[in-house]
Amino acid sequence: MAYAGAEFWDQCFRQRRESGDDLDWAGLWTMPFLVPLREAGVRTILELGCGTGNDAARLAGEGYSVTAVDVSDEAIGQAQARFGSMARFLTADVTLRLPFPDGSFDAVMSNVALHMFPDEVTRAVFAQVGRLVRAGGLFVFHVNSLQDRALRERSLPARELEPDYVAEESGQTVHFFSEAYLRELLAGWQQVQLVPVSVPHRKTGRLFKHVWRGIARR
Ligand SMILES: C[S@@+](CC[C@H](N)C(=O)[O-])C[C@H]1O[C@@H](n2cnc3c(N)ncnc32)[C@H](O)[C@@H]1O
């Protein structure tokens, strides 16, 4: 089943660059992870779906060794231009096997970037995260919650492709996660913490999004 790929995301990031905008949540996603990452003794982090690299740079600024990947060449180009001296950026598709050995990171972080795929692909992506995090390491993430669907469909009408998985008119595909589904995806992880979070829009301050904040130990 199809999902939005490099072409869709390249266009999004090109349009933002041309209009002088950048997709940056100013630490909203990374701040809640700083204490857990420090307490777990993490030193190396892989970020999946890093966009233009702001969060990778934030974590690098905290002293972590950060590798960050995104499917969009355009986003990675912008990240490299701004933060290439702080973190390692590369273009890669998280739905394919990533070029890192098993257990090669102390932690994987992903913010609002793993909810683009249908069920079968989502399962494979979460399994790959499990492959990449060393024993005792952390997976920290934000993904859309089920509650986000009605909120999002108010302004972005969508067609359902699978249960809780939709395609919007723009071509963006979005998966909404129930707590039960997330717990199933994280079976095999320890100390799973899932917190529902309501996010105000980064510019208008209005209620914008409902996500799960997740922390799990390998
Ligand atoms: C909503 S943006 C979030 C970007 C960034 N994490 C942030 O919080 O601003 C989703 C990101 O996931 C990336 N993405 C989508 N599908 C991907 C895939 N198959 N492999 C790698 N990155 C992907 C997009 O290019 C985009 O940068």
The ligand as an ORCA input file, in Angstrom:
! r2SCAN-3c Opt
* xyz 0 1
  C       6.074     15.978     10.291
  S       7.729     15.901      9.744
  C       8.609     15.960     11.293
  C      10.035     16.419     11.119
  C      10.794     16.624     12.446
  N      10.957     15.392     13.185
  C      10.100     17.661     13.291
  O       9.648     17.327     14.393
  O      10.005     18.807     12.859
  C       7.902     14.212      9.264
  C       9.291     13.880      8.766
  O       9.380     12.488      8.468
  C      10.136     12.346      7.287
  N       9.798     11.047      6.672
  C       8.612     10.674      6.143
  N       8.692      9.425      5.646
  C       9.961      8.994      5.890
  C      10.671      7.793      5.586
  N      10.079      6.782      4.933
  N      11.974      7.704      5.973
  C      12.592      8.741      6.603
  N      11.973      9.902      6.903
  C      10.670     10.026      6.547
  C       9.713     13.534      6.441
  O      10.598     13.827      5.390
  C       9.661     14.626      7.506
  O      10.910     15.225      7.679
*
